[in-house]
């Protein structure tokens, strides 16, 4: 593996983070401010945990992939809440949710390879 940017999960995570930041500029309202702030943090955390874990090497990569997966799940929960709350259009939220779920699947594939076995 060359660098973290060659990983499909990282590419997807970066695209999601960029989309979330764009949505925040378009959809931000005072009543949803905290929701969008947390959505930005969780989406960015996926991308950054993949990069940081890769930089630290195989021994710690699995732990960071687990954190990235948790942040991806958090991102999907926040997107669902934003749609239910009316802070985000249903079509937009569903499109982004599909990408987050794809990223989760990619992360699970990496986790199978890099997560240390527990005894």
HUMOLIN-V989009 format. One record per residue. N is the residue number from 1. D_FIRST is the distance of its C-alpha to the first C-alpha in Angstrom with 2 decimals. Layout:
# HUMOLIN-V989009
n-><N/N>
d_first-><D_FIRST/D_FIRST>
This chain:
# HUMOLIN-V989009
n-><1/2/3/4/5/6/7/8/9/10/11/12/13/14/15/16/17/18/19/20/21/22/23/24/25/26/27/28/29/30/31/32/33/34/35/36/37/38/39/40/41/42/43/44/45/46/47/48/49/50/51/52/53/54/55/56/57/58/59/60/61/62/63/64/65/66/67/68/69/70/71/72/73/74/75/76/77/78/79/80/81/82/83/84/85/86/87/88/89/90/91/92/93/94/95/96/97/98/99/100/101/102/103/104/105/106/107/108/109/110/111/112/113/114/115/116/117/118/119>
d_first-><0.00/3.80/6.14/7.98/9.82/7.50/8.16/11.50/13.02/12.78/14.24/16.89/17.64/18.20/20.47/22.35/22.92/24.22/26.44/27.78/28.73/30.43/32.26/33.46/35.07/36.72/37.73/38.39/41.81/43.42/43.68/39.93/38.79/37.38/35.64/33.85/33.00/31.43/29.63/28.11/27.06/25.51/23.59/22.30/21.41/18.91/16.90/17.43/16.64/13.13/12.68/14.67/13.14/9.59/11.55/13.50/10.96/10.77/14.55/15.30/12.50/14.59/17.67/16.40/15.19/18.77/20.26/18.41/19.76/23.16/23.20/22.40/25.35/27.45/26.69/27.87/30.95/31.83/31.52/33.81/36.22/36.27/37.23/39.82/41.18/41.59/39.48/37.09/38.11/37.32/35.67/33.38/32.50/31.86/29.57/27.46/27.65/26.17/23.10/22.89/23.29/20.50/18.22/19.63/18.82/15.15/15.13/17.07/14.59/11.87/14.77/15.70/12.56/12.38/16.04/18.08/20.97/24.32/27.37>
